Amino acid sequence: MVKIEGYDLPDGLYYHKDHAWVKVESDENVRVGMNDFYQKSAGDTTYIDLPFEGDEIEQGETCGKIQSAKWVGKFVSPLSGEILEVNEELEDDCTLINKSPYDKGWIMVVKPSNFDEDLKNLVHGDKIESWIKKEIDDAEKKK
């Protein structure tokens, strides 16, 4: 686990610019959720509009909505592919995104259709720290 300025960002994950994370689980599927920076910036999640199992999605496409007391945000897919599963537990307790963003608060499982190309657009490894520090700086400037 990498901790950068108070934000947990597990190494081994890939991160999309809209703060979704991607965990490669097998050759056939990946698990997706929202990162710690997102959930701390948004505040307590009050509602989630989950994508639908079986839907085909494109990288960068809005496929759901997440609402907190502060705002309504888009859930943007970090990868192209087919949605195999959504975390239905979030319908009963969407604050799992806040309590456990990398474990119980996952959002969907995807079978990627363009995995190698999509990975080129995600942040990974030694690039995570500089990326999240820029996100933190940008957020501070907006205040």
C-alpha positions in Angstrom: 0.0 0.0 0.0 1.4 3.4 -1.0 0.2 6.3 1.2 0.7 9.7 -0.5 -0.3 12.8 1.4 -2.9 10.9 3.4 -4.4 8.9 0.4 -4.1 5.2 0.2 -3.2 3.9 -3.3 -2.4 0.2 -3.4 0.5 -0.6 -5.8 -0.4 -3.3 -8.3 -3.5 -1.4 -9.3 -4.0 0.7 -12.4 -5.7 4.1 -12.1 -7.8 6.1 -14.5 -7.7 9.9 -14.6 -11.3 10.0 -13.3 -10.2 8.1 -10.2 -11.4 4.6 -11.0 -9.0 1.8 -10.1 -8.5 -1.5 -12.0 -7.3 -4.7 -10.4 -6.4 -7.5 -12.8 -7.9 -10.7 -11.3 -7.3 -13.1 -14.2 -6.7 -13.2 -17.9 -10.4 -12.9 -18.4 -11.6 -10.2 -15.9 -10.7 -7.2 -13.9 -12.4 -5.6 -10.8 -13.1 -1.8 -10.8 -13.9 0.7 -8.1 -13.2 4.3 -7.1 -9.9 5.3 -5.4 -9.3 6.8 -2.0 -8.7 10.3 -3.3 -12.1 10.2 -5.0 -14.0 9.0 -2.0 -12.4 11.4 0.4 -12.9 14.3 -2.0 -16.6 13.4 -2.5 -17.4 12.8 1.1 -19.9 10.1 2.2 -21.6 8.5 -0.7 -25.4 8.8 -0.5 -26.5 7.1 -3.7 -25.0 5.1 -6.6 -26.6 4.4 -10.0 -24.8 1.1 -10.9 -24.1 0.1 -14.5 -26.0 -3.0 -15.9 -24.5 -6.5 -16.1 -24.1 -7.5 -19.7 -23.6 -4.0 -21.0 -20.7 -3.2 -23.3 -18.7 -0.2 -22.2 -15.9 1.9 -23.7 -12.9 3.3 -21.8 -13.8 6.9 -20.7 -17.6 6.3 -21.1 -19.9 7.3 -18.2 -21.6 4.1 -17.1 -23.1 5.2 -13.7 -23.5 8.0 -11.2 -22.3 8.5 -7.7 -23.8 11.0 -5.4 -22.6 12.4 -2.1 -23.8 15.2 0.1 -21.4 17.5 -1.8 -22.1 16.6 -5.4 -23.2 14.2 -8.1 -20.4 12.7 -10.1 -20.0 10.4 -13.1 -18.7 6.9 -12.8 -16.4 6.6 -15.8 -15.3 3.2 -17.0 -11.5 2.8 -17.0 -11.6 0.0 -19.6 -13.6 -1.1 -22.6 -15.4 -4.5 -22.3 -18.4 -6.3 -21.0 -19.7 -5.8 -17.5 -19.8 -9.3 -16.0 -21.0 -8.3 -12.5 -21.9 -5.3 -10.4 -21.6 -5.0 -6.6 -25.2 -5.2 -5.6 -24.3 -4.7 -1.9 -23.7 -1.0 -2.8 -27.5 -0.7 -3.4 -28.1 -1.4 0.3 -25.0 0.4 1.6 -23.3 2.7 -0.9 -21.0 4.0 1.9 -18.9 0.9 1.3 -17.2 3.0 -1.3 -16.0 5.2 1.6 -15.4 2.5 4.2 -13.6 0.1 2.0 -12.8 1.5 -1.5 -10.5 -1.3 -2.5 -12.3 -4.2 -1.0 -16.0 -4.3 -0.2 -16.6 -1.0 -2.1 -15.8 -2.3 -5.6 -18.2 -1.4 -8.3 -18.0 -3.8 -11.2 -16.2 -6.7 -12.8 -15.4 -6.3 -16.5 -14.2 -8.7 -19.2 -11.8 -6.3 -21.1 -12.1 -6.2 -24.9 -9.1 -3.9 -25.6 -7.0 -4.6 -22.5 -3.4 -3.9 -23.7 -4.4 -0.6 -25.5 -6.6 0.5 -22.6 -3.7 0.0 -20.1 -1.6 2.5 -21.9 -4.1 5.2 -20.8 -3.9 4.2 -17.1 -1.5 5.3 -14.4 0.6 2.5 -12.8 3.7 1.9 -10.8 6.2 4.7 -10.3 3.9 7.2 -12.1 1.2 7.0 -9.4 2.9 9.4 -6.9 3.4 12.3 -9.4 -0.1 11.8 -10.8 -1.9 11.9 -7.4 0.2 14.9 -6.2 -0.9 16.8 -9.3 -4.6 15.8 -8.6 -4.2 17.0 -5.0 -2.7 20.3 -6.2 -5.4 20.8 -8.7 -8.1 20.2 -6.1 -6.5 22.7 -3.7 -6.5 25.4 -6.5 -10.3 24.9 -7.0 -11.0 25.6 -3.3 
